[in-house]
Amino acid sequence: MFDRLRQRLRAIRRFFNRTFTRGPALLRRMGIPFSPVDPQRRGFVVVQIDGLSYRRMLRAMRHHQLPFLNSLLKSGKFKAHRFYSEVPTSTPAFQGGLFYGSNDNIPGFQFYDKRERYYYRMGYSDCAHRIEQSFQKPGLLKNGSVFSCVFTGGAEAALFVFSTLLAPQRWRFVFRVWDILLLSFLNVLVIAKIGLLVVLEVLLGVYDSLMWFLQRGTIRRELEFIALRVILTIVTRELITLGAVIDIYRRVPVIYLNFLGYDEHSHVRGPDSAVARWTLRGIDRCIERIYKATLFAEREYDFFVLSDHGQCAVLPFEYLTGETLGEYLQTQLDGLLVESHTQKDSRGAQITATLEGLTRLERSMPRLFRRPIRAYIRRMQKKLLKEQAQEDLDVLLDVFVVSSGPVAFAYWTHIERPLTYEEIEQMHPGLTDRLSTHPAIGMISMRTASGDVIVKSRLGRAYLGPYSVRTEGWLPFDRSPNRKRIMEDIRRLTLYPRAGDICFWGAGSPSGNVSYSYELGAHSGWTDDETGAFILVPPHITWDFSSVRHHTQFYDFFRRYTLEEDFAAQEAQRVG
């Protein structure tokens, strides 16, 4: 009886929304196109809070930093699951697995391909685009929208997505000029709110940077950090929230958005810092707006909130030792030229990446805007010629070091195939022993001639085979409750063709948890804070997320929404 009454009230509410509200009804009166996908099919909305671990999520709820999510949990509208986020604990690997069911050969956020002689940094549009083109399975987000992610997942509309950053697909829905003006007028309060929040965030950023300088005596990256706070904490967050709400009203069946603010602020200040926790309040308010929009939508949605990984508090290798990992390797490899990614990430590389993105942007822009973009491209091409004249160093380069947070890779670039432990020892006797006993290196891993992986640390070593493991002494991950999974992940990652000839792991070093980038919060490694992620799901979803072992399992779960049978509706009916 109560179920029938609840369904009747829901139907009345939806009729009222279709007819009178400024949500779906307004868009319909404006002539803005709705999704052609059958509105009777159940959709889903996934909100990702980048970098927030399960443990810190619970603590944020206790400290009233996620009050709306906490209220949903307490009221029984959500269930919380902790799951193991496989190594590498990085967003490209997670979203590759979730969006395309494949994240093999993505060893981190940054890496190098020896065969292609190509340096991948997933924040670059051309690099993310190149990786996305290599996926074989259909994208999870077909007919949907995606906001602020690494890949599009096959979505028809993508905004602030790295793989299409300079060629966004948002205008495929073709809003007319008066549509944009009318929407802007009706959302004048949202625009005013963004303006006020920007001013507030700038003032807070200046104050925070001043206090940081007084405490630490350094202003490294502070101006960049203030800009980052404004862009990610306010502008991007509010725009993707508004975009998601509009697409919910447009009945878009699949919507995925990622809030980056907490993760980025944690990198700079640490995952437990006041500025990182401050961003969670704003994210929580945005999630509330999106969730409430699903209640007034013409399509039934299942709503999910998840994280891709956590973050670990770290100290930079450079801060501890006074030199970068590349500079340290240079002292150990006499006669060889070692270059780190900070040098490789030169102005010439940046200009090349920008030119490729601008070329794609120019092709997708209306004709009116193409001429000034072409003029800017010609100007950039002239600059590139000057830079390339000074960048012939690659021909002489012997070893290239790439950092991906607490995991770093060293590549011997003149040998196209991956090197083995035995070959490295033959070329540089005693090198691996010196590296594994360094006070700011937790352990190193390498391929062996037999096809297995060897792990060496200050106090022990391990031989990781496909069916057996042999350990000697003590290793940094021995006390972890996920020890077996960690060894499997280290073996898998080390054997990736794009992983380094030597893989460096900073966690568990004698100096504490170490990052090979200059940051105070990091991920990509194996610590419990990094692998302990979460997902909040509606109560009628009975799938056991705590059993997740690989990111690709999320792809298998969410793909059920796109099958002929409506999996989510069946689940709801069965449980109800």
C-alpha positions as CSV (number, residue, x, y, z in Angstrom):
1,M,0.0,0.0,0.0
2,F,2.7,2.5,1.0
3,D,4.8,1.5,-2.0
4,R,1.8,2.3,-4.4
5,L,1.2,5.6,-2.6
6,R,4.9,6.5,-2.9
7,Q,4.9,5.7,-6.6
8,R,1.7,7.8,-7.1
9,L,3.3,10.8,-5.3
10,R,6.4,10.4,-7.5
11,A,4.3,10.4,-10.7
12,I,2.5,13.6,-9.6
13,R,5.7,15.3,-8.8
14,R,7.2,14.4,-12.1
15,F,4.1,15.7,-14.0
16,F,4.3,19.0,-12.1
17,N,8.0,19.3,-13.0
18,R,7.4,18.6,-16.7
19,T,4.6,21.2,-16.8
20,F,5.6,24.0,-14.6
21,T,9.1,24.1,-13.2
22,R,12.1,26.0,-14.6
23,G,14.0,22.8,-15.0
24,P,12.8,20.3,-17.8
25,A,9.8,22.5,-18.6
26,L,11.9,25.6,-19.2
27,L,14.4,23.8,-21.5
28,R,11.5,22.4,-23.4
29,R,9.9,25.8,-23.9
30,M,13.3,27.1,-25.1
31,G,13.5,24.4,-27.7
32,I,16.7,22.9,-26.3
33,P,16.9,19.3,-27.5
34,F,16.4,16.4,-25.0
35,S,18.2,13.1,-25.2
36,P,16.6,10.8,-27.7
37,V,17.2,7.7,-25.5
38,D,14.0,6.2,-24.2
39,P,13.1,8.1,-21.0
40,Q,11.7,5.0,-19.5
41,R,15.2,3.5,-19.3
42,R,16.9,4.0,-16.0
43,G,20.0,6.1,-16.1
44,F,22.9,6.8,-13.7
45,V,24.9,9.7,-12.4
46,V,28.4,9.2,-11.0
47,V,30.1,11.9,-9.0
48,Q,33.8,11.3,-8.4
49,I,35.6,13.0,-5.6
50,D,39.2,12.7,-6.8
51,G,41.8,11.6,-4.3
52,L,39.5,11.2,-1.2
53,S,40.2,7.9,0.7
54,Y,37.6,6.0,2.6
55,R,39.2,6.8,5.9
56,R,39.3,10.5,5.2
57,M,35.8,10.5,3.8
58,L,34.5,9.1,7.2
59,R,36.6,11.6,9.1
60,A,35.3,14.5,6.9
61,M,31.7,13.4,7.7
62,R,32.5,13.4,11.5
63,H,33.9,16.9,11.2
64,H,30.8,18.2,9.3
65,Q,32.8,18.8,6.1
66,L,30.5,16.5,4.1
67,P,27.2,17.2,5.8
68,F,24.9,16.3,2.9
69,L,26.5,13.0,2.1
70,N,26.5,12.2,5.8
71,S,22.8,12.9,6.0
72,L,22.1,10.5,3.1
73,L,24.1,7.8,4.8
74,K,22.3,8.3,8.1
75,S,18.9,8.3,6.5
76,G,19.5,5.1,4.7
77,K,19.4,6.6,1.2
78,F,23.0,5.6,0.6
79,K,25.2,2.6,1.5
80,A,29.0,3.0,1.9
81,H,31.4,0.5,0.6
82,R,35.2,0.5,0.8
83,F,37.0,-1.1,-2.1
84,Y,40.7,-1.7,-3.0
85,S,41.9,0.6,-5.7
86,E,44.6,-1.3,-7.6
87,V,48.1,0.0,-8.2
88,P,48.8,2.4,-9.8
89,T,46.4,4.4,-7.8
90,S,46.1,7.2,-10.4
91,T,43.1,8.7,-12.2
92,P,44.1,7.7,-15.8
93,A,44.3,4.1,-14.7
94,F,41.1,4.2,-12.8
95,Q,39.1,6.0,-15.5
96,G,40.6,3.8,-18.3
97,G,39.4,0.7,-16.4
98,L,35.9,2.2,-15.6
99,F,35.3,3.9,-18.9
100,Y,36.7,1.3,-21.3
101,G,37.3,-1.8,-19.3
102,S,41.1,-1.6,-19.9
103,N,43.9,0.1,-18.0
104,D,46.8,-2.2,-19.0
105,N,50.0,-0.4,-19.8
106,I,49.1,2.9,-18.0
107,P,51.7,2.8,-15.2
108,G,51.0,6.2,-13.8
109,F,50.1,9.8,-14.6
110,Q,53.4,10.3,-16.3
111,F,55.5,7.7,-18.1
112,Y,57.7,7.1,-21.2
113,D,57.3,4.7,-24.1
114,K,60.7,3.5,-25.3
115,R,59.5,2.0,-28.5
116,E,57.5,5.1,-29.5
117,R,60.1,7.5,-27.9
118,Y,57.2,9.4,-26.6
119,Y,56.8,11.1,-23.2
120,Y,53.2,10.8,-21.8
121,R,51.9,13.2,-19.3
122,M,48.2,12.6,-19.0
123,G,47.4,16.3,-18.2
124,Y,48.4,17.1,-21.8
125,S,45.5,16.9,-24.2
126,D,47.5,15.2,-26.9
127,C,48.8,12.5,-24.5
128,A,45.4,11.7,-23.1
129,H,43.9,11.7,-26.6
130,R,46.6,9.3,-27.8
131,I,45.9,6.8,-25.0
132,E,42.1,7.1,-25.5
133,Q,42.4,6.2,-29.1
134,S,44.1,2.9,-28.2
135,F,41.2,1.5,-26.2
136,Q,39.4,-1.3,-27.9
137,K,36.1,-1.7,-26.0
138,P,33.1,0.6,-26.5
139,G,33.0,3.6,-24.1
140,L,30.8,3.3,-21.1
141,L,29.4,6.8,-21.5
142,K,27.9,6.5,-24.9
143,N,24.9,8.9,-25.4
144,G,26.0,10.6,-22.1
145,S,28.0,13.6,-20.8
146,V,31.3,13.7,-19.0
147,F,32.9,16.6,-17.1
148,S,36.4,17.2,-15.8
149,C,37.9,13.8,-16.5
150,V,41.0,12.4,-18.3
151,F,39.0,10.5,-21.0
152,T,35.6,11.0,-22.6
153,G,34.4,7.4,-22.2
154,G,32.7,7.8,-25.6
155,A,30.4,10.5,-24.3
156,E,28.6,12.8,-26.8
157,A,29.3,15.9,-24.7
158,A,32.7,16.4,-22.9
159,L,33.7,19.5,-21.0
160,F,37.1,20.1,-19.2
161,V,38.2,16.6,-20.3
162,F,41.9,16.3,-20.8
163,S,41.7,14.2,-24.0
164,T,39.6,16.9,-25.7
165,L,40.7,19.9,-23.6
166,L,41.4,22.1,-26.6
167,A,38.6,20.6,-28.7
168,P,35.6,20.3,-26.4
169,Q,32.4,18.6,-27.6
170,R,30.0,20.6,-25.5
171,W,28.5,22.6,-28.4
172,R,27.3,19.4,-30.2
173,F,24.0,20.2,-28.6
174,V,24.1,23.6,-30.3
175,F,22.6,26.1,-27.9
176,R,21.4,29.2,-29.7
177,V,22.7,32.6,-28.7
178,W,19.4,33.6,-27.1
179,D,19.3,30.2,-25.3
180,I,22.6,31.0,-23.7
181,L,21.5,34.5,-22.8
182,L,18.3,33.3,-21.3
183,L,20.0,30.6,-19.3
184,S,22.6,33.1,-18.1
185,F,19.8,35.5,-17.0
186,L,17.9,32.8,-15.2
187,N,21.1,31.7,-13.5
188,V,22.2,35.2,-12.6
189,L,22.3,34.1,-8.9
190,V,24.7,31.3,-9.9
191,I,26.9,33.7,-11.8
192,A,26.9,36.2,-8.9
193,K,27.7,33.4,-6.5
194,I,30.7,32.3,-8.6
195,G,31.9,35.9,-8.6
196,L,31.7,36.3,-4.8
197,L,33.3,32.9,-4.2
198,V,36.2,33.8,-6.6
199,V,36.9,37.0,-4.6
200,L,36.6,35.0,-1.3
201,E,38.9,32.3,-2.6
202,V,41.5,34.8,-3.8
203,L,41.6,36.5,-0.4
204,L,41.8,33.1,1.4
205,G,44.5,32.0,-1.0
206,V,46.7,35.1,-0.4
207,Y,46.3,34.7,3.3
208,D,47.1,31.0,3.2
209,S,50.2,31.6,1.0
210,L,51.4,34.3,3.3
211,M,51.0,32.0,6.4
212,W,52.8,29.2,4.4
213,F,55.7,31.5,3.6
214,L,56.0,32.6,7.3
215,Q,56.0,28.9,8.4
216,R,58.1,27.3,5.7
217,G,60.1,30.3,4.3
218,T,59.3,29.3,0.7
219,I,56.9,30.6,-2.0
220,R,57.5,27.8,-4.4
221,R,54.4,27.4,-6.6
222,E,52.3,29.8,-4.5
223,L,51.1,32.0,-7.3
224,E,50.2,28.9,-9.3
225,F,48.4,27.5,-6.3
226,I,46.3,30.6,-5.9
227,A,45.2,30.4,-9.5
228,L,44.6,26.6,-9.1
229,R,42.4,27.3,-6.1
230,V,40.2,29.7,-8.0
231,I,40.0,27.6,-11.2
232,L,39.3,24.2,-9.6
233,T,37.7,25.2,-6.3
234,I,35.2,27.7,-7.8
235,V,35.0,28.2,-11.5
236,T,35.3,24.6,-12.8
237,R,33.4,23.1,-9.9
238,E,30.4,25.4,-10.4
239,L,30.4,25.2,-14.2
240,I,30.4,21.4,-14.2
241,T,27.7,21.3,-11.5
242,L,25.5,23.6,-13.6
243,G,26.2,21.5,-16.7
244,A,25.3,18.2,-14.9
245,V,22.1,19.7,-13.6
246,I,21.1,20.9,-17.1
247,D,21.9,17.5,-18.6
248,I,19.8,15.7,-15.9
249,Y,16.9,17.9,-16.9
250,R,17.6,17.1,-20.6
251,R,17.2,13.3,-19.7
252,V,20.8,12.5,-20.6
253,P,21.0,8.8,-19.5
254,V,24.6,8.7,-18.4
255,I,26.4,11.5,-16.6
256,Y,29.9,11.4,-15.0
257,L,31.6,14.3,-13.4
258,N,34.8,14.5,-11.4
259,F,35.6,17.1,-8.7
260,L,39.4,17.7,-8.8
261,G,39.7,20.3,-6.1
262,Y,40.5,18.1,-3.1
263,D,43.1,16.0,-4.9
264,E,44.9,19.0,-6.4
265,H,45.0,20.9,-3.1
266,S,46.2,17.8,-1.3
267,H,49.1,17.5,-3.6
268,V,50.3,21.0,-2.7
269,R,49.4,21.2,1.0
270,G,48.8,17.6,2.0
271,P,45.7,15.4,2.3
272,D,44.9,16.5,5.9
273,S,45.6,20.2,5.3
274,A,42.9,22.8,6.1
275,V,42.7,24.0,2.5
276,A,42.1,20.5,1.2
277,R,39.4,19.9,3.8
278,W,37.9,23.3,3.0
279,T,37.2,22.2,-0.6
280,L,35.1,19.3,0.6
281,R,32.4,21.6,1.9
282,G,31.9,23.2,-1.5
283,I,32.0,19.8,-3.2
284,D,29.3,18.5,-0.8
285,R,27.1,21.5,-1.7
286,C,27.4,20.8,-5.4
287,I,26.6,17.1,-4.9
288,E,23.5,18.2,-3.1
289,R,22.4,20.3,-6.0
290,I,23.0,17.5,-8.5
291,Y,21.3,14.9,-6.3
292,K,18.2,17.0,-5.9
293,A,18.0,17.6,-9.7
294,T,17.7,13.9,-10.2
295,L,14.6,14.0,-7.9
296,F,12.9,16.4,-10.3
297,A,14.0,14.8,-13.5
298,E,11.9,13.1,-16.1
299,R,14.2,10.1,-16.1
300,E,14.8,7.8,-13.1
301,Y,18.5,7.9,-12.1
302,D,20.6,5.8,-9.8
303,F,23.1,8.1,-8.0
304,F,26.6,7.1,-7.1
305,V,29.4,9.0,-5.3
306,L,32.9,7.4,-5.4
307,S,36.6,8.1,-5.3
308,D,39.3,6.7,-7.6
309,H,41.9,6.4,-4.9
310,G,43.2,8.1,-1.8
311,Q,46.2,10.2,-1.0
312,C,49.2,9.6,1.2
313,A,51.0,12.3,3.2
314,V,54.6,12.5,1.8
315,L,57.8,14.5,1.8
316,P,59.5,15.3,-1.5
317,F,62.7,13.4,-2.4
318,E,64.3,16.8,-3.3
319,Y,63.4,18.3,0.1
320,L,65.0,15.4,1.9
321,T,68.1,15.0,-0.2
322,G,68.7,18.4,-1.8
323,E,68.6,16.9,-5.3
324,T,66.1,15.3,-7.6
325,L,66.0,11.6,-8.3
326,G,67.4,12.3,-11.8
327,E,70.3,14.3,-10.3
328,Y,71.1,11.6,-7.8
329,L,71.1,8.9,-10.6
330,Q,73.5,11.1,-12.6
331,T,76.0,10.8,-9.7
332,Q,75.6,7.0,-9.8
333,L,76.0,6.7,-13.6
334,D,79.3,8.2,-14.6
335,G,79.6,8.8,-18.3
336,L,75.9,8.6,-19.0
337,L,73.6,11.6,-19.5
338,V,70.6,11.4,-17.2
339,E,67.5,13.7,-17.8
340,S,64.5,14.0,-15.5
341,H,60.9,14.7,-16.6
342,T,61.2,18.3,-15.2
343,Q,63.9,19.0,-17.8
344,K,62.1,17.0,-20.5
345,D,58.9,19.0,-19.8
346,S,60.6,21.9,-21.6
347,R,59.2,24.9,-23.4
348,G,59.5,23.1,-26.7
349,A,57.5,20.1,-25.5
350,Q,54.8,22.4,-24.1
351,I,54.6,24.4,-27.4
352,T,54.3,21.1,-29.4
353,A,51.5,19.9,-27.2
354,T,49.7,23.2,-27.4
355,L,50.1,23.3,-31.2
356,E,48.5,19.8,-31.6
357,G,45.6,20.8,-29.4
358,L,45.1,24.2,-31.1
359,T,45.0,22.4,-34.5
360,R,42.2,20.2,-33.3
361,L,40.4,23.2,-31.8
362,E,40.7,25.2,-35.0
363,R,39.0,22.4,-37.0
364,S,36.1,22.2,-34.6
365,M,35.4,25.9,-34.2
366,P,32.9,28.0,-36.1
367,R,34.4,29.6,-39.2
368,L,34.3,33.1,-37.6
369,F,36.9,32.1,-35.0
370,R,39.3,30.1,-37.2
371,R,41.3,33.0,-38.5
372,P,42.7,34.3,-35.2
373,I,43.4,30.8,-34.1
374,R,45.4,30.1,-37.3
375,A,47.3,33.3,-36.8
376,Y,48.2,32.2,-33.3
377,I,49.3,28.7,-34.6
378,R,51.7,30.3,-37.1
379,R,53.2,32.4,-34.3
380,M,53.6,29.4,-32.1
381,Q,55.3,27.5,-35.0
382,K,57.9,30.1,-35.3
383,K,58.6,29.9,-31.6
384,L,58.9,26.1,-31.8
385,L,61.6,26.3,-34.5
386,K,63.7,28.5,-32.2
387,E,63.2,26.1,-29.3
388,Q,64.0,23.0,-31.3
389,A,67.3,24.4,-32.3
390,Q,68.3,24.3,-28.7
391,E,66.7,20.9,-27.9
392,D,68.8,18.3,-29.7
393,L,69.7,16.8,-26.4
394,D,67.4,13.8,-26.9
395,V,69.8,12.3,-29.5
396,L,72.5,12.1,-26.7
397,L,70.2,11.1,-23.9
398,D,71.1,7.8,-22.1
399,V,68.7,7.6,-19.1
400,F,65.3,9.3,-18.7
401,V,63.7,9.6,-15.3
402,V,60.0,10.1,-15.0
403,S,58.2,10.8,-11.7
404,S,54.6,9.9,-11.0
405,G,54.4,10.8,-7.3
406,P,55.7,8.1,-5.0
407,V,56.5,5.9,-8.0
408,A,59.2,6.9,-10.5
409,F,60.7,5.2,-13.5
410,A,64.2,5.1,-15.0
411,Y,64.5,4.3,-18.7
412,W,67.6,3.4,-20.7
413,T,66.5,5.2,-23.8
414,H,69.0,3.8,-26.4
415,I,67.7,0.3,-25.9
416,E,64.2,0.0,-27.3
417,R,63.2,-3.1,-25.4
418,P,62.7,-3.3,-21.6
419,L,65.9,-4.2,-19.7
420,T,66.2,-6.9,-17.1
421,Y,67.7,-6.8,-13.7
422,E,70.6,-9.0,-14.9
423,E,71.4,-6.7,-17.8
424,I,71.3,-3.6,-15.6
425,E,73.7,-5.3,-13.1
426,Q,76.0,-6.3,-15.9
427,M,76.2,-2.7,-17.3
428,H,76.3,-1.0,-13.8
429,P,77.6,-3.5,-11.1
430,G,76.3,-2.7,-7.7
431,L,73.9,0.1,-8.9
432,T,70.7,-1.7,-7.7
433,D,72.1,-2.3,-4.3
434,R,73.1,1.4,-3.9
435,L,69.6,2.5,-5.0
436,S,67.7,0.1,-2.8
437,T,69.6,1.1,0.3
438,H,69.2,4.9,-0.3
439,P,67.4,6.4,2.8
440,A,64.8,8.1,0.7
441,I,63.9,5.1,-1.5
442,G,61.5,2.5,-0.1
443,M,62.3,-0.2,-2.7
444,I,62.9,-0.8,-6.3
445,S,61.5,-3.4,-8.7
446,M,62.8,-4.7,-12.0
447,R,62.0,-7.4,-14.6
448,T,64.2,-10.5,-14.6
449,A,65.5,-12.7,-17.4
450,S,63.1,-15.5,-16.4
451,G,60.0,-13.2,-16.9
452,D,59.5,-12.6,-13.1
453,V,60.0,-9.5,-11.0
454,I,62.6,-8.8,-8.4
455,V,61.9,-6.4,-5.6
456,K,64.9,-5.0,-3.5
457,S,64.7,-2.9,-0.4
458,R,67.1,-1.9,2.3
459,L,66.4,-5.0,4.5
460,G,65.1,-7.6,2.0
461,R,64.1,-8.7,-1.4
462,A,61.3,-10.7,-3.1
463,Y,60.9,-12.7,-6.3
464,L,57.4,-12.3,-7.7
465,G,56.4,-15.0,-10.1
466,P,52.9,-15.7,-11.7
467,Y,52.2,-18.6,-9.3
468,S,54.8,-18.3,-6.5
469,V,56.4,-15.7,-4.3
470,R,59.7,-16.0,-2.5
471,T,60.8,-13.3,0.0
472,E,63.9,-12.7,2.0
473,G,64.1,-10.3,4.9
474,W,61.7,-7.4,5.4
475,L,59.9,-5.4,2.8
476,P,58.0,-2.1,3.3
477,F,54.6,-3.6,2.5
478,D,54.9,-6.5,4.8
479,R,52.7,-4.9,7.5
480,S,49.9,-4.0,5.1
481,P,46.7,-6.0,5.4
482,N,46.7,-6.1,1.5
483,R,50.2,-7.6,1.3
484,K,49.2,-10.3,-1.2
485,R,47.4,-7.8,-3.5
486,I,50.2,-5.3,-3.3
487,M,52.7,-7.9,-4.5
488,E,50.5,-8.9,-7.4
489,D,50.1,-5.2,-8.4
490,I,53.8,-4.5,-8.2
491,R,54.5,-7.4,-10.4
492,R,51.8,-6.5,-12.9
493,L,52.9,-2.8,-13.1
494,T,56.6,-3.6,-13.3
495,L,56.0,-5.9,-16.3
496,Y,54.0,-3.2,-18.2
497,P,56.0,-2.4,-21.4
498,R,55.7,1.3,-20.6
499,A,57.0,0.9,-17.0
500,G,60.6,1.8,-16.4
501,D,63.6,-0.5,-16.5
502,I,63.9,0.4,-12.8
503,C,60.7,1.2,-10.8
504,F,61.3,3.3,-7.7
505,W,58.8,3.1,-4.8
506,G,59.0,5.9,-2.2
507,A,56.5,4.6,0.4
508,G,58.1,2.9,3.5
509,S,61.6,4.3,3.1
510,P,63.7,5.0,6.2
511,S,62.9,8.7,5.7
512,G,59.1,8.0,5.7
513,N,56.8,8.1,2.7
514,V,58.5,9.9,-0.1
515,S,57.3,11.4,-3.4
516,Y,59.7,11.9,-6.4
517,S,57.7,15.0,-7.3
518,Y,57.7,18.1,-5.3
519,E,54.5,17.7,-3.3
520,L,53.1,17.0,0.2
521,G,50.3,14.6,-0.8
522,A,50.7,11.9,-3.4
523,H,49.2,8.8,-5.0
524,S,50.1,6.1,-7.5
525,G,51.7,3.8,-4.9
526,W,50.6,0.9,-2.6
527,T,49.9,2.4,0.8
528,D,46.6,1.8,2.5
529,D,45.7,5.5,2.3
530,E,46.2,5.3,-1.5
531,T,44.4,2.0,-2.2
532,G,41.5,2.5,0.3
533,A,38.8,4.1,-1.9
534,F,35.0,4.2,-1.4
535,I,31.7,4.2,-3.3
536,L,28.3,5.3,-2.0
537,V,25.4,3.6,-3.7
538,P,21.6,3.5,-3.5
539,P,20.2,0.9,-1.0
540,H,18.6,-1.2,-3.8
541,I,22.0,-1.9,-5.4
542,T,23.1,-5.2,-3.9
543,W,26.3,-5.7,-5.9
544,D,29.3,-6.3,-3.6
545,F,31.6,-3.4,-4.3
546,S,33.9,-4.5,-1.4
547,S,35.0,-7.4,-3.7
548,V,36.3,-5.1,-6.4
549,R,39.9,-6.1,-7.2
550,H,40.4,-4.4,-10.6
551,H,39.1,-1.0,-11.9
552,T,37.7,-2.9,-14.9
553,Q,35.1,-4.5,-12.7
554,F,33.3,-1.1,-12.5
555,Y,33.0,-1.2,-16.3
556,D,31.3,-4.5,-16.1
557,F,28.9,-3.3,-13.5
558,F,27.8,0.0,-15.1
559,R,27.6,-1.6,-18.6
560,R,24.6,-3.4,-17.4
561,Y,22.7,-0.1,-17.6
562,T,23.2,-0.1,-21.3
563,L,22.1,-3.6,-22.0
564,E,18.7,-4.5,-23.4
565,E,17.4,-5.6,-20.0
566,D,17.2,-2.8,-17.5
567,F,19.4,-4.2,-14.8
568,A,18.9,-1.3,-12.3
569,A,15.1,-1.5,-12.6
570,Q,15.2,-5.2,-12.1
571,E,17.4,-4.8,-9.0
572,A,15.1,-2.2,-7.5
573,Q,12.0,-4.3,-8.2
574,R,13.6,-7.5,-6.8
575,V,14.8,-5.8,-3.6
576,G,11.5,-3.8,-3.2
